[in-house]
Amino acid sequence: MNQALVSICIPAYNVEKTIGKTLESLLAQAYPQLEIVVIDNCSTDDTQKVVRKYQAQGVKLQVNEKNIGGEANFERCLNAGSGKYTAVYHADDLYHPSIVAEQVAFLESHDCSAVLCSAEFIDYEGKKVGRSKTFSALGLPDQNHFIFDSISLLEKLMRNFNFLITPSAMFRTEIAKQTIKIWNGKDFGTSADLDVWLRVAKNGGLGLLAQPLMQYRLSIHQGGYQYNLSRTTPADFFKVINFWIGRYEAKLSSAAFREYSRLKRQDQLLCAARALLKNDAPLAYKLHRQTFDASFLVSLRGFGYLSLWLSLYLAKLPFTRPVIKKCMKHYLLPRF
């Protein structure tokens, strides 16, 4: 039986230190019917030189005439696939030898538009530092996959924040080209990926595989990391969720709204802590006051957020503030 062609499209920009390992993990795939296309966004380092070393093994390199920005380059990847399926993988992550075979098998046997998988987390040096949320932690059935429609996905996001691993995505190519098309960073900033997954879930369903089939690199060089490191305003995540709540508010459960309120308050705590580290004490204490809610305090889960709340409270005392700020910077905020 003929196997479906899979186009793996990789957006790249200044990833000379990681893209070689990424390509090696993809060239080692058990699934044979692959084309691997790197779309370079005018890198200023040796990314193109590294990729050319793999051209003899079938890797294709496309170089944009000018730097078109990360969002536009991702859109180019969405539309570059020529196979039945298009995977948009990232240039700093590592992929299990069976990820393509597992995702193709899932899409061949289930009528949904795209599939993601769980992941292990690694640091910049490649050391394992954790994993994405398990099905048990997400409150999903104990099985090897789950298929979301837009409402079930929206409710899980309202309860759990963003648990989806974008660089594990494989689409049906016609869905990527005809239905998704656009990465809407203009409206949703760094969380435009969530809008994509909600649109996918609305148009045929989004699959999630329980098995971690990739290693997702956490790095201080990532745009999302830099954004979250310093922001004192609500996360872009809430822009996406608020937009989709506007579409489905009457169909969502009251429990989901309670959990969503908790997520907002937790985010306020993080913003308050960052404001304090920026020496903007008035903003820090304003945000902290907004979390003085009995139901929220009772709902705090884990040591981290409770410690953060108490630390902000104690930081109002001038003689404790220097020690509290040091503790926040080196011990509390890195937990999130």
N, C-alpha and C positions, 0 to 999 in steps of 0.2 A: 504494500500500500504506500502511495506517495505521501510523504510528510509535508506539512505546510511550511512554507518559508517564513522565517522570523527575521525581521529587520531590527537590529539593536542599534539605536541612535543615541549618541553620547554627546551632550553639549560640553564644550571644554573652553576654559580660559585660564591660563597660567597655572597649569596642574602638572608641571614637569616631574615633580617629586612623587606623584601617585598614579598617574595614568598608565604607566607601564605595568604595574601590578594589577590594575583593573583589567587591562587588555589580556594579560596572561590568564586571569581567572575566567574570562569569557572565551578565550581560545581553547580552554580546557573543558568546555561544556560537553556533556554527554549527548546532547541533541545536535545532530549533524547539519540540519538545514538552516544555516545562519548566514546573514550578511551583517557585518559590523561596520558602522559608519560613524566616524568622529567628525563633528561639526565644530571647527575651531573658530572662536570669536576674536581673531586677531591677537593671539597671545603675544606677549612681549618677552617671554622666557623661551625655554627650549621645548615647549610642548609639542610643536610640530615636528621637530627633529626626533623626539622620542617616538611619536606615532609612526613616522616613516620607517622606523626599524621593523615594524610589524606589517608593513604593506605586503611583503613577500608571502606572509601567511594569510593574506586575503583582507586585511583591514583596509578600509577606504578612508581617505582624508578629504574633507571639504573645508575650505578656508573662506570665511566671509570677506567680502571686499573691504569692509570697514567694520568696526565694533558696533554691533546693533543693540547691545544691551542684553542682559541675562534673560529677560522675559521673551524678547523677540527670538533669541537663539533657541529657547525651549520650544517656542511655537514652530520654528523651523524643523526641529526634531520631530515634533508631532506630525508634520506633513511630509517628512522625508522617507518614510517607510514604503517599500515596494512589495513586501510580503503580505501574507494574510494577517499576520500579527505584527505590531510594532511595540517594542520595549524601549522605554526611555530610561536608561540607566545612567548613573553618574560617574564622573571621572576620578573620584577619590574613594570609591567604595569597592569592596571585594564580593564576588558572587560565587555561591556554592555550585559545584559542577552540575547539579541537577535542577537548578532554578528554572532554566528555560524549559526543560522537559516537563517539570511539574506544572508550570503555568500553562503550557500548551495543552497538556492533558486535561487540566481543569476547564479551559475555555472550549475544548472540543467536546466535553461532556456536560457542560452547563450553559444555559442560554443567558449569559450576562455579557456586559460590554467591556469590562476590564477586570484585572485581578492584581492585587498587591499581596505581599507576604509579610510575615513577622521578620524581625532582624535581631542579630546581636549587635551591641555597640562596641566600637573600638576607639581608642584615642589616636592621636596623630602618629604615634609610634607603632600602632597596630596591636596594642595590648587590649584585651577584652576588659570592658568596664561595666557591662550590664547588658540588658536586652529590652526590647519593646514589651509593652504590656501583654501578658498572657490572656487567653480567652477567659480564664477563670477570673482574673482581675477586672476584665471588662464586663463581666456578667453575661458572657456568651456561652452557648451550649458546649459541652465537652465533646468536640468533634474536630475533624481535621480542616474544616473550612466553614465559612459563613458567608451568605449572600445578603447584602444590604440593599433595601430600597431607600429612597431619599429620606423618608420619615424615620425609619429605624436608624439610619446613619446619623441624622441630625440629633436624635435623642441621645445616642451614645456619645456624640461629641459634646453635647450640653452637660453630660455627666462626667466625662473623662478628659476633657481638653483634646488636643490633637494627638491621636495614637497611631495615625497612619504613616507609613514609610514611603514617601513619594518616589525615591529612586529605586523602588522595586516594581514599578508599574509596567504592566503589559496590557496593551489595548487591542481590540479588533481594529485593524487599520482603517476601515471605513468609518468607525466611530471617531477615531482620533482626527481624521481629516474632515469629516462632514458635520459632526455634532459638537466636538470639543473646540477645535480650531484655535481658540484664543486663550491665552493665559492672562487673566484680567488683573494685573498688578496695579493698574491705575486706580481701581476702586478698592482692592483688597490687600495691597501692599505685599508684605512677606507671607501672607496666608492665602495667596491666590490659589495655591494647590488645593486647599479645602473646597473652594468653589468648584474646581474641576471635578473632585471626587463626588460632590453632591450632584453635579450635573450628570456625571456618569451613572450614579445610583438612580437618578430620575429617569434616565434613558436606557433602560435595560438591566440595571443592577450592577453592583460592585462586589466582586468576590474578595475575600481575605483568607489567606492560607495561614493556619496556625503555626506551621513549622518555620523556624527562622532559616531562611535560605540565602541570606546575604549578611555581610558585615558592614554596618553603617558607621562611617567615620565621624566622630565628634571632633571638631577642630575650631580653634579660635579664629581661623582664617575664613570661616563661613560667614556669609552676610547675615544670616538669621541669628547666629551667635552674637555677632557684634551689635546687632540691633537690640537684642534682648538684654545685653550686658549693660546698656546705658539708659534705656527708655524709662521715662517717668509718666507716660501716658498709657491708656489701655492697649493691650496687645491687639494687633491686626486681626487675630483670631475672632474677636468679638464683632468686627465689621462684617465678616462672612456669616457668622451665626445669626446676628441680628437681621441681616438681609433675608436669610432663609426662614427665620421665624416669621417674618412678615408674610411669607407665602403660606405657611402651614400652621400658624398659631392655634387655630381651632382644633387641629388634629393631634396636638402634642399634649403629653400628660402633665398633670400638676407636679408630679415627682420630678420630671425633667426640668421644669422651671425652678424648683427649689434647689436642685443640684447646680443649675446654671448660675443662680444667685450666689451660691457658695464659691464657684469658680471666679466670679467677678470680684468678690471680696478678697480672695486669695491673691488675685492679680494686683489689687490695690495695695496689699501688704508689700508685695515685691516692689511696686513702684515707690512706695513710701520709703523703703529701705534704700533704694537707689538714690532717691532725692536727698536723704540724710547723708549718704556718702558724697554727694555733690555739694554738700554744705548748704542745701536749700531746706533748712529746718522748718520754715513755715509750711511749705508744701508737704513735707514728710508728715507733720503732725495733723495737717488737714486731712490727708488721705487716711491716716491711722484712725482719726476720730470717726470716719465714715464706716469703720469696721466694728464700732462699739454696738454690737447687736448680739443679744443673748443667743438667738438661734444659730447665728454664724459661729460664735465661740464654741457652742456645744458641738457643732458639726466639724470642727477642725480635726483633720485626720493626720496622724503621725506627729512625730516630735518636731519636725521642721517648722511648720507654719505656726504652731503654738509658741515655739521658742522665738520666732520672728516677731510675733505680736507682743510678747512680753518684753523683748529687747527694745522695741520701739517705745513701749510705755516707759521703761526705765531710762531711755535716752533723753527724756525730757528733763532729767536732773543733770545740770551742767557738769558736775564732777564725775558722772558715770559715762558721759557721752564719748570721750576718746576711746575708752575700753570697749564700749558697745560697738562703735564703728569698726574697730579693728576686728572684733569677733564676727560682725556681719560680713566684712570683706573677705576674710580668710576661711571662715568656717560655715556660716549659715547660707549665704547666697550661692556658693558653689554647689550646694545640694540640689538646687532647682534647675 
